[in-house]
Amino acid sequence: MTPQRYEQAREIFAELRGLSPPQWDVRLAAACGGDEELRAEVNSLLEQHQAANGFLSTPVAVQVSRADAAAADGQTAPPARTRQPAPPARTSQTSPPARTSQTSPPARTSQTAPPARTSQAPVPARTPPAHPASIGNYRIVDLLGEGGMGVVYLAEQISPIRRKVALKVIKLGMDTREIVARFEAERQALAIMDHPNIARVFDAGTAPRGQAYFAMEYVDGDHITRFCDKRRLTTAERLRLFVQVCRAIQHAHQKGVIHRDLKPSNVLVGVIDGKPVPKVIDFGVAKAIGERLTERTLVTEQGRFVGTLEYMSPEQAGPVGIDIDTRTDIYSLGTLLYELLVGTLPFDGSDLRHRSTAEIQRIICEDEPPRPSTRVSSLGPDATHSAGNRGTDPRALRRQLRGDLDWITMKALEKDRSRRYATASDLAEDIERHLRHEPVTAGPPGTVYRVRKFVRRNRALVAGSAAVLIVLVAGIVASSLFALGQARARKEARWKAYVANVGAARMALNAGEIATVRRNLDAAPTEYRSWEWNYLNAASDQSLAVLRGHQDGVMSVMFSPDGGRLVSASEDKTVKVWNIETGDRTAPAGRLLDTLSRPEWGEAYCATFDPDRDRVASAWANGTVCLWDLRAGRELAVVALHRDDVWWVSFSPDGSRLASASMDNTVRVWDAGSLREVAVLNRHQKEVSCVVFNPGGTRLISASYDKTLRVWDAEPPYQILHELRGHELGVSRVAVSPDGALIASTSNDKTVRIWALAAHEKSRTSGESGDSQVSGHPVHVLYGHEGFTSSVAFSPKGDRLASASWDRTIRLWDPVTGVSLGILRGHEREIWNVAFNTDGTLLATASKDCTIRLWDAHASEGSVILAKHSSPLSSVVFSPDGRRVASGALDHTVLIWNVLTGEELVRLQEHQDSVCSIAFSPDGKRLASGSLDGTVRVWDAVGGQELLRMEDDSGGISCVAYSPDGTRLASGSDAGRVLIWDALTGKGIHALDANLDAVDGAVHSVAFSPDGRYVASGADDRRVPIWNTASGQRVRVLPPHENSVSSVAYSPDGTLLASAVSADAGETIVRLWSALEGDQPLLELRHERPIESVAFTADGKRLATAAKDGTVHVWSTASNEELLVLSGDESAARSVAFSPDGTRLASVSYDGVLRIWDSVPHRIRYREGGFHPGAGLNQPPKAQPATHADAIGP
């Protein structure tokens, strides 16, 4: 069992220890499935825990609502609770049970086995835990709720304002990495939401004893069902409350958050200003802490249930429980609606909980619940009570539910999610249609149904007229209107579904949930897919090729010395050899050559090529190291018999020796020719996870879960030369740079550390004494991974370092500076291993998702840093063919770059002051630049010669633009003047005053309409004037903004004009206007930070905006939805531009970075030759800080 599997077992143990022993078997079955090894380890932990403590306490389940706590025992104080003992620290005595094979080692414990677990064990009385007087800035008032993983306190915030809050705190002993990560995920999810019907997050922090907490809005109310029943709310009143809940969920979905556990206890209703207001709580709680803080919920990972049984959607309960999207919340809303209408659930929850897992899944996924009106009829005597709670009788209640409400509810509860409402907003709108007596989309489209609705809305008209004629006419009219309304409603619903799915995909990409990204993108309606969809699709898989063939997780992958083959080892108990085919402008491909298998040996953990002979060494779970002859395709010899799993095996550079690392805490060294064991290195205190030779073969470096790295002399007597300490948890992998100067290591502490081995060697040769040198000071500590770091590799030149992680990403680093060079995404599960090929152009990775992926070793995440100026950048523009991109800088220069290679093509440096704006001519042969030196210069865009120089004596030039036919140039000055020039001769044509209110201020932007007839400008006087290009006459002035207009742009089809505002205070907005007429904007796109620049896509359907906070935003031009936020740099994004084909988006920033965001998958660019072999190497910015320290010393 690997260390990461131990961590998984410990997580399951942490969940189960809060339950009584009789519940263990059921939960174990759900948690472990058929994984007997995992189950045995969890059982071992439980037995030792029970033996050490004598009992296991069961948490008391209570609700957040104070009213609920009081109702539980008839008192105002919550019931007494028992303290749960903390789990034991993992030691060598908590390792897996001994193996039964003949090669198994003896059990690694000197203790007698604990007594058998029994459900009859007495549970002694425990004293309720004392509550802390305060946590952080919060005074604890009372306990609101408690569960197995955490507590919720009613607290009073002391400063800066006094208010009551609900304070969620992780329990002591429950702060595992997974739980803390999920807790933080919930806090982040809640923090990004701002809706009156969602409980807000105010603050977060860490308690004095280390537990994470966050403070959220305290809702003094009842569960929505109890609130409605106590007040005997009518069906219509309940529906109005439910609509508010739907709006809240819609808001969450648009923010990319799926609740996954909607039910009455997570919707609290309070009375504010005399009106009932529902508040949705506990968003994403299943992801936050593994078990509900205030109510026991069935939550799991990897095949276990996620949610609460009675409200669980079929996809949550099904065999692939993680395959969910926003429509799973629609199902839960349908269940909640059912309960609000009827007073009972579609399926009996108590009956479900007494059934087997398989039967629960079958019922939820296959059985159809009765319609609400039918369910009322089957309630018997309870029907009177249920109807009374709704202020009516059973017969009237059935009439109310029959028809619309039956249809609406059953549509939300469809087993096939594609038949449910696409969004929560659609569900709310259908309920509102019902309340207005309008046709609902869930109802059958028959004429009789529509006429009945019309008559009900128009009783007086129908009663006073010729009934037959009116009904017929009404039927025709209603049919026509209904058909039009239905079409609009369907279109709007599909658009909202698109926005919600793109938002969820964006959130999932940021979280590394690649499978979820792809599911959401697949669910997004095709007719709306545009740049943001293509970008997310490309960013979700940047690999060049996927090698499939293993049936279980792939543990390691290595290239052959010539780079033409790969060898992989897998949990499916096989070793496979692959041929790697490469060629010019073709993506690499892999072809399976051979499979080596010994199933009786268990999992294959590692396989590597002999650098000298055509053979492979492999490491196996039964303690075996085996050599295979690749030419003969047969086993040569069993080299090693460790006493436990062998995790790693390495050849010396000359192939003369072989070293293996084992779970038995040893490293063994073998003569690779005679196969004779020459050394056993046993100084590590825990499992040895990896061992490698240095390039000269003179040193062995081992990594261990005792948190150390040890450097050994590779010759007798194999003395320990250095012991490296610094990792906070076990060390998983180690690699040595090609020059032998650096060591890189990964760990369960989520860091990558780089150590200077050369400094150690120098200190020893200078006369330092002692058996070993101990240091806790790596050169760099690299942060960024969000999961265990599992593997690390140096490129053959030593100029790059690749690290792999359980967070499903590969990160690239500069090993000398510690700077992050990029992130690669594509794997759907944990990544176990990463390796460079011989020439450093390719990376290979092995993953738990059963695949091997090949990557361009110089690729980056969704954006690449094409260039880095030495000074701030002001402007960016693509050439008309999209092959070049130019950037203007405040250091007086203009640079033109090859988009495909990142090569600098031309440098223009004749300006005497900052270059503020640049523009290519329509044929791409010329480039115009405007500078604060008061000149507009026109350059040969290929040779770099200056062709024309135009001077504006009114002041510096702040913006320039070419007309579509290339015959005119427009420039704006910091004195508020727009000049129109002859672009061929440099002669001035028109001088136009852009400041209409006689205000001194700069012109920040000019733009020609696509037909060249008009030119618009944005200036400090807040208006957007538009002139006729030929006559110079002003033809239109758009109403003023509140602040200076920083950017204007026409859409490519000439129908829209965008104007943006840049101001540190007041309005920060982009307005979209009809380019032809009107004095009211069509749309307003509101930003949180000032906007510097705007740009349309080639089809005009999207608008990109650059903000001062360094972000780039992508908007729909048909609505005011923000579809994507691209985070590039910490300094302000100054300018944005789309490539002419609409696939690339460029941005420049004040920190000198030119960044390209690409919406085409990297494997396609690779085939086109459109990849970036030098990307990120042009003095990249420090996008990821590294912690620096002195070189390793004694």
LUMTORVEX-692277 format. One record per residue (C-alpha): x, y, z; residue in one letter. Coordinates in pm, whole numbers, plus 50000, padded with zeros to 5 digits. Last residue first. Layout:
<pts>
XYZA
...
</pts>
This chain:
<pts>
526695220750720P
525625240150416G
522805239750170I
522655271249966A
521095300650146D
517365304650137A
514745316149891H
510995310149915T
509645310349563A
507045333549423P
504895321749134Q
504375345948846A
507885359648883K
507955375148542P
509455356848246P
512875366848114Q
512205355247759N
512075318247846L
508305316247905G
507575305347556A
510685295447364G
509315264747192P
505955281747153H
503565261346942F
502055270246611G
503825243646404G
500395233946281E
500675199746442R
501695216146771Y
498875241346741R
496445212246712I
497955194447015R
497745227247205H
493995229647178P
492895262647011V
491485289647241S
494865306047304D
495625333147560W
498815352247472I
500675373147732R
502995402647681L
504435410948023V
506075444148106G
504865448448464D
502385474648343Y
500475448748147S
499945435447797V
497155413247673S
496735391247368A
493715369747281L
494065341947027R
491435323246828T
489505352046671G
490925347946320D
492075384146325P
493865379346658S
492055395346951F
493545425547127A
493905437147487V
495625466947651S
496835479147990R
496345449748226A
497255464548563A
499835446848778S
499335412848942E
499465394048615D
497345369548422G
494005361348568S
491495354148295L
487855359448388V
485215342748172L
481545345548083L
480505379348225E
476835381948141E
475425415448025N
473635401047726S
474085399947348A
477675412847359T
478665383547581S
481605391947801W
485245381047840V
487275396148123H
491045401548148V
492525405448494T
495525425948606G
493675445948873D
493575475848640K
491185458248405A
491415447048043A
488115440247865T
487285414047604A
484015415647410L
482255385947259R
479755380646979K
481465404546738G
482415376946495D
486095386546492A
486125390846870T
485745426147003F
488355445447204A
488265468047511V
490985486347708S
491845501848045E
488845493148260I
488705504448624P
487965477448885R
484785460249002E
483365458848653H
479865465248521R
478885456848165L
476085479748051E
473965470147755L
472015486747472L
473155521247576P
470705549947539Q
471225578847297D
470115561146981G
471545556546633E
474045538846409L
476715523046630A
474065509946867S
475735513447200W
477545489547437L
478635505347762R
481605493647966V
481595503048335I
483675514148628T
481655543348771E
482965560749081G
486535559749208A
489795547049060D
488625556548714A
488835540148373S
485605539848177V
484885519547865A
483045526647539S
481845499647299A
480265506946961L
478015481146799L
476595475446451T
479805479546252G
480185442746158D
483645440946319P
482375456746644S
483605492246692Y
485985501146975A
486395528747236V
488785530147532S
489585551047839S
486505572947867V
487025595748165S
484435594248442N
480665595448501E
479955586548139H
478525612547904P
475695607547655P
476975597847307L
477755625847064V
476805623346699R
477595637046354V
480675658546420R
481865671446085Q
485355662345964G
484065660445609S
485475627045494A
485845609745831T
482395619445957N
482865624446330W
481685606246644I
481995621446992P
482175598547298V
481775618747619R
483575616847955R
485535649847910D
488725629747970D
488595613947626A
487155586447411G
487095589647036S
484995578746739A
485815578946368V
483265575046094Y
483055565345727R
485785538545737G
483365509845668D
484525491345979P
484085522846196S
487385539146285F
488575540046645A
490305565446871V
491335561847234S
492725581147530H
492195617147423V
493765637547698A
492255664947908G
491595701947927D
487875707047950V
486255729547692A
483015709947734D
483305692447397L
486765678547458N
487435659247133A
488325689646921D
488985677946565L
491905686946337A
491315673445985H
493525664645686I
497165665345802G
499725653245546K
501735621945628G
501925611945263T
500545576345265L
498525576745587A
496855610045504D
496215622345856W
493155627846077I
493945645946403L
492005642646730V
492695669246995R
492365667747374G
495795680547475A
497005645147552D
496715638547181S
494605615546968G
495685601546634S
493775590146328A
495465575746023L
493895574445678R
494505555545354T
494735520645504G
491355509145373D
490065500145720P
491295533545868S
494405530446083Y
494345539646453A
496555559646693V
496445568647063C
498205590047329S
500245613647113I
501995640547316G
501065677047285G
499435703847071S
502335705246821D
501285672346665D
504135659146452E
503945633846169M
506905611446079R
506905588245781L
508865557945656L
511025547745955E
512845515545867Q
512015483746065G
512565459145781G
509295440145815V
506825464845967A
508245493645760D
507495521546004W
505045550246038V
505725575046316R
503215596846498V
505035623146696T
504455644147008G
507235628647222D
504375612847417L
504385586547147S
502145572946873G
503155543146662S
502115532746311A
503115499346162L
503345492045793R
503275461145573K
500365444145750G
497955450245460D
495395466945689P
498105489345844S
499205478146189F
498495500346492A
500465512146795I
499705532747108S
501375549147407C
505065548247318V
506905566447596S
509375593447497D
512115600847244Q
510915576546978H
513595561046757E
513495526046911Q
511845501146676L
512845464746738R
511885438846477V
511535400946474L
511725390146841E
511105352746845E
508145339647044G
507905309946808T
504375310746668L
503455346746750V
506645360346591N
507225393046773W
507335430146685I
508815453646943L
508125490746985V
510415511447204T
510275544047402H
510855527347744D
507105531847807L
506435502347581A
504565493647264G
503885457547171S
503495441546830A
502095407446740V
502965387646433R
501405357346262R
497815369646289G
497575377245915D
496325412545986P
499145418846236S
498095416646599F
498065446646834V
499305454747185V
499615487347376S
501035503147691S
503765480547825L
505705487848143P
509525485148125S
512155457948075S
509835440347837H
508925403847884K
507695383547590A
505405355547480L
504185346647824I
501815318247745V
498165315447841S
495935285447897G
498765268248086E
502235264047941S
504005244847669A
507755240647656H
507795203747751A
505145196347490D
503205169047664W
502665131447644L
499995115047856R
499865080648014I
496435068948117T
494745047948386C
493135078348559D
495575072548848K
498155089448634S
501505085648461A
503145115448292T
505445119247992A
507185151547900L
508565159947559L
511165183747415T
513915176447667G
516245158947420D
516235125547605T
512585125347712N
511495141648035F
509655122248311A
506635127148540V
505065103048790N
501995097249004W
499405121748871I
496075120749058E
492925118748847R
491365135448541E
494645143048367H
494645172548126G
496335202548281R
499775218048239L
500895247548452I
503515273448366G
506985287948409L
507025292248787S
510165309848910V
512505291149145G
515455311149011T
517825282548926V
515265254748893P
513105274648648D
509785257648705W
507115237748521L
503995225748699R
502105194048615I
498525192648735T
496075166548867R
496035180549225D
497715147649319W
500855163649193S
503555163748930A
506675185348917S
508735195048613A
512055213348641L
513565232448355R
517005245048258D
518825213148359G
519765205548000K
518275170548019P
515125184548189S
514945178248562F
512195156048705A
509795156449002V
507095133249133S
504275130649387S
503475165249518T
500505159849746F
497695183749654G
497205220949599E
500435226849406H
501595262849411G
504605265049639Y
508255260249554L
510755260449839V
514065271549697H
517705268349800V
516815243050065P
517695250250427H
517015222250674G
520565209050678S
522425179650832V
525945169850721Q
526955134350786S
529695113450949D
531585142951078G
534415165550969S
534505195350737E
537815196850551G
537225217250239S
536165185650054T
533105182850276R
531995219050231S
532385216349853K
530235185249839E
527555202050042H
527505232949822A
527295210349516A
524195193449655L
522255226249645A
518705216549745W
515465223649561I
512175217549740R
508795210649582V
505885215649819T
502545198549880K
503475186650235D
503025151150099N
506435155949948S
508505163149642T
512275166149609S
514795183549383A
518555179249417I
520945203549254L
524615203849151A
524785170048979G
525245185848636D
522185167648500P
520065178448801S
519205151549057V
515675138649128A
513785128549441V
510325114849510R
507785110249793S
509205127850100V
506995123550406G
505685154250579L
507065187950695E
509925187750447H
512995205250583G
515675179650650R
518555168850430L
520975142850564E
524395143650401H
527315119950351L
525815087450476I
528545061150425Q
528195033950167Y
531255014350300P
531725008950014P
530945029949707E
527765049449627A
528505074349907D
525075082150040W
522905113550031V
519865110950257R
516565128850212L
514355131950517T
510695133750614K
510635098750776D
508515090650470Y
511755085850286S
513805098549995A
517165083549891S
520095099149707I
522935076449594L
526265092149503R
529225083749284T
527255074148973G
528445105548795G
524935116648709P
523715111849071N
522045078649144F
518385076249244V
516305062149533V
512595066249605C
509885059549864S
511865045950156V
509405036550430E
510285048450779K
513285053251010Q
515905055150735H
519355041150823R
518955007750648N
521255007550347L
521704971450233V
524734966650009A
526324944549742V
523494921249637E
524684900049346R
522874902249013L
526184893648840S
525824921348584G
523534946048759A
525544944449083D
522884951949337W
522144979549591V
519344977349847R
517645007050011V
515734999450327T
512685010650528N
510694978450455D
508494999750225M
511224996649973S
513725015149759A
515794996549497S
519255002949353A
520824987149043L
524444988048946R
526534985548629S
524165004448403G
526605032648337D
524285059348478P
523395037648782S
520065020048741F
517045029248950S
514175010849124V
511275024849320W
508365014349538W
509284979249645V
506554965849873D
507734946150179D
510464922750302R
512604929749998H
513404901349766L
515724914649501A
517054903849163V
514404880949021V
515924871248688A
515604872848313L
511834874848253E
510884872847890R
510194894247585G
513264881147406A
514274915447289R
512994932147602L
514884909847848D
513224915948184W
514834921448525L
512704917948839C
512644935049175V
510334917149415T
508914929149748G
505384916149691N
504204949849558A
506534950049260W
509494969249120A
510604966048756S
513954965648579A
513934967448200V
516334953347943R
518014963447622D
521444969547771R
523474999947879D
520975025448010P
518814997748165D
515275010748128F
512955017248422T
509825002748581A
508035012848899C
505095003249115Y
503844970948960A
500894958949167E
500664923249284G
503354896649246W
500824869349156E
499834889548851P
503284885948689R
502984906048369S
505114921148097L
503184937147813T
504814945447481D
504894970247195L
502004994147261L
502015023247018R
502365059447130G
501915090846924A
503785123646907P
502055153646749A
503135160246397T
504835191846278R
508095173546219D
507955137946347G
507535117046657T
506585080846725E
506925067347076I
506955029147098N
505455016347421W
506544990147677V
504014978747937K
504514965948292V
501494948548440T
499844942948777K
496794965548705D
498344989348960E
500634999848679S
504185002748557A
505115020948238S
508015018347992V
508415043647715L
510255040847386R
512045062347128G
513815085547372G
517235069947299D
517865062447667P
514335048347707S
511725071147858F
510165063648198M
506605060848333V
505415052848683S
502315044048883M
499645040248615V
496245035448780G
494165006248657D
493264989148330Q
496355000148140H
495945003547765G
495545040247686R
498265064047572L
497035100147541V
498785124647309A
499755161247287L
498555172047632S
497045206147699Q
493715193047818D
491385215448018S
492955247147875A
491775238947523A
488185232947630N
488245263447855L
489485284647563Y
486965270347318N
484105277247556W
485365312747620E
485785319747247W
482295308547144S
479765281647214R
476245295347206Y
474725271846948E
476335241447109T
474355241947432P
476745237147731A
476425201247863A
479675190147696D
481465219547859L
480065210048197N
481115173748161R
484555183948037R
485215207148326V
483955180948571T
486465155648437A
489205181948470I
488565190048836E
491765210448881G
490055235549112A
490595264448870N
489285242248593L
486215233248801A
485405269848861M
485655277348488R
483575246848402A
480885257848650A
480755292248490G
480595276848143V
477785254148260N
475795282648417A
476195305348114V
475145277747875Y
472155267748087A
471105304048093K
471335305047715W
469345272947685R
466635286647910A
466455319247716E
466025300547389K
463415277547536R
461515306947685A
461605325947357R
460295295747168A
457635289447431Q
456525325347420G
456115324447044L
454155291847061A
452085305047349F
451235336447164L
450075316846864S
448115291347065S
446635318347284A
445365336946981V
443855305946823I
442355293547149G
441065327947235A
439295329646904V
437685295946965L
436815303847326V
435435337547231I
433255323046960L
431855295547181V
431225317647481A
429455346547308A
430375373547548S
429785384647907G
431075353648088A
434245351247874V
435195387247932L
434525385448303A
436545353148347R
439665365348165N
442625349048341R
440745316548393R
439525317148033V
443085320447902F
444315291448114K
441455269547992R
442275279447634V
445865267947679R
444845234347818Y
442225228847549V
444745237747279T
447205210447389G
450815219847466P
451185195947760P
452385213848074G
456005217948181A
456325250847997T
453575265748211V
450555283448062P
449635315248252E
447525316348568H
449855342748721R
450835318348998L
451405291348736H
453625314548535R
455555321948855E
456085284848905I
457395281848549D
459715311248608E
461175295448919A
461895262748738L
463525281448451D
465645301048699S
466845268748854A
468275259848515T
467835234248238A
464555221948381Y
464645184148375R
464565163448058R
468355163348012S
468595151148372R
467025117948284D
465435106548609K
462965135548588E
462255151048927L
462135187348807A
459655177048537K
457635158348800M
457305189649013T
456285212348727I
453785187348586W
452115179848918D
452065217048996L
450425225648666D
447815197848655G
446565184648990R
448155202349283L
445395226649362Q
442705200549301R
444445176149536R
444615203349801L
440905210349764A
440075173749826R
442485171050120P
441155202050302D
442635237050317T
444835260250519G
448125244450407R
448885228350743N
445285215950731G
446035198050403A
448855178550568S
446765170150875H
443815158850663T
446085138450437A
447595120650735D
444385100550771P
445075083650433G
448245096150268L
447455078949937S
445265106549796S
447915132549878V
450455111649685R
448275112549374T
448215150549378S
452005151449424P
452635127049136R
453795092749247P
457555086249251P
459105067448958E
461495039649059D
464685036548850E
467615057848972C
466475065049329I
465105030149386I
468015012149218R
470665032049402Q
469055025149738I
468784988249645E
472494986549560A
473475003649883T
471334980250088S
468104991450247R
467375004850594H
468155040750499R
465675040250213L
462735030450434D
463405059150670S
463615082850376G
460255072850222D
460435083249859F
458685113149699P
458855130750037L
455985142250260T
454045173850333G
452435175049991V
453335208949843L
456405217850047L
457665182050031E
457305180449654Y
459015214349620L
461965201249824L
462165170649599T
462055192749290G
464755214849436L
466855183449483S
466315174549117Y
467265209749007I
470365207449226D
471505177249021T
470925198848715R
473945220348804T
476315192248711D
477015157448837I
479145127748738D
480745122649077I
478335094849173G
479255072148888V
477455041149013P
474275061249065G
473185079449378A
474455113449274Q
473325108248915E
469895097449036P
469515129549239S
469685128149619M
467005145049827Y
465995115350046E
469525101550051L
471355132750164T
474365142749957G
477455125849813V
477285088049828F
480525068449794R
482005059949454G
485215080049468Q
484385104149746E
481885104850028T
479015122350195V
475975107250365L
474875135650588T
474785138050965R
473575172251065E
475345202651203T
478865202351063L
477955179650777R
480585154050692E
483585155750453G
484445190950556I
484135214150258A
483175192849963K
480025179350123A
479415214550253V
479185228149901G
476845255450010F
475865251950375D
473035277450388I
470175289650170V
468275318450329K
464495322150300P
462895355850381V
459445357850543P
458195393850557K
457505414750868G
460585436050828D
462685404350818I
461145371250927V
463425341350907G
463375310950682V
466205285550682L
466975264850374V
469665238750449N
467405219950690S
464735218150419P
466985200050169K
469635209149911L
472825188649946D
474695190549613R
475115228649632H
476755233649292I
478875265149264V
480035280048932G
479055315849012K
476145312948771Q
475145281648959H
475125300649289A
472905327849145H
470515301349011Q
470445285449356I
469415318649510A
466735324149247R
465365289249315C
465155296949687V
463235328849611Q
460805308749399V
460285285049694F
459045313549912L
456505323249649R
455475286849614L
454835283849985R
452565314049974E
450645299149680A
450215265849859T
448885283050168T
451025289150474L
449835272250793R
452255293251001R
453795263351175K
453655243150853D
455465269150642C
458245274450896F
458625236950942R
459035231750568T
461475260850532I
463615250450825H
463205276351096D
464795309851163G
467465330451332D
469895330851040V
473395340151155Y
475445353250861E
478805336450836M
481995334651034A
484715311050922F
486925287051108Y
490155267351067A
491445249051372Q
494985257351487G
494645258551864R
494455296551864P
491635295651603A
492445301751238T
490695326851016G
487645335950815A
485295365650787D
481885377650682F
480385349250478V
476825355650361R
473765333550393A
472125331250052I
468675345949985N
469775382149951P
472465372149701H
476205379149691D
478235348149619M
482025347949587I
482525343149960A
480265312749981L
482395293249734A
485615304349902Q
484365293450242R
483215260150102E
486595254449934A
488375263250260E
486445236150441F
487215212250158R
490935219050187A
490785216250566V
489015182750538I
491485169250283E
494545180750475R
493275165550797T
491985189951056D
489655166051238M
491845162351546G
490435193851702L
487055201051554K
486705223551250I
484925256051338V
481835272451188K
480825305051357L
477235316451304A
477215353851354V
475615379451582K
476645415251535R
478935441651681R
480965461351431I
484745465651404P
484785446451632S
483295422251886I
481505397351660Q
479045378251872E
478915340651842A
476375313051797L
478635283351753Y
478745256651484V
480845225851550V
483015202651347G
483845168651204M
481555143751377G
478745168251425G
477765197451644E
475175224851634G
474175258351776L
476505260252075L
476195292752266D
477525328052305V
481125325052190I
482815359052166R
484265364851819Y
487385384051715N
489555352951719G
487695325151894I
486165333652229S
485115318152556A
485915283552425P
483205257552486H
483805231952758A
483405196752632P
480515176152771P
481745151553034T
481625115752916R
479585086453038A
481105052652962P
480115034752643V
479994997452705P
481164974852423A
478214955152289Q
478904963251923S
482064943151938T
485524948951789R
488004921051848A
490704927352104P
493854945051986P
496724924651842A
499664921752076T
502304947552019Q
505694941851866S
504584955351535T
505944951551185R
504154919051103A
506624894650951P
507594900850592P
505674884650308S
507604863750058T
505514833250123Q
502304852450067S
500064860350363T
500844897450391R
500984913950728A
498264938650813P
498794974550697P
500834999150903S
499635014251229T
502615003551440Q
505005022251212S
503315053651325T
500195072951227R
499075095651507A
496025082251682P
492665097251594P
491295123251836A
488735111452090P
485195123352034Q
483665144552306R
480075137652402T
477235161952377R
474665175052618A
471455187852461P
471175223652337P
469755249752575A
466325264652526T
464545233252633Q
461935210252484G
464505184752382D
464755187052002A
462485217351978A
465135238952143A
467765229151890A
465355235451604D
464455270051727A
468145277851750R
468515269351379S
471855254451287V
470435219851329Q
471435191651563V
472975157351519A
474695144351832V
477995127851755P
478455091251847T
481165082552093S
483565054152034L
484605032952330F
487475015552502G
489925042752400N
493085024252301A
491364992152197A
488765011452000Q
491415031451816H
493505000651748Q
490474982951606E
489445012951397L
492925017151251L
493114980451157S
489654981451005N
490725010950789V
493774991350670E
491714960550593A
489194981050396R
491924996350183L
493344962150105E
489874948250035E
489024974549773D
485634961349664G
483724992349766G
485855010950018C
483555038950133A
480165022850075A
481204989650225A
482935007150513L
479795027350582R
477674996350613V
480314977850817D
480915006651056W
477355013651161Q
477274987051433P
480495002151578P
478905036251656S
479895065151432L
482405093551485G
485305070151416R
483945064351070L
484875097950917E
488415099451055A
488875063150949F
487915072050593I
490515099850591E
493115076650744R
492515051150473A
493045077750205Q
496285088550375E
497455052650379Y
496675051250008R
498935081449961Q
501675063050146P
501385034249899T
500005000050000M
</pts>
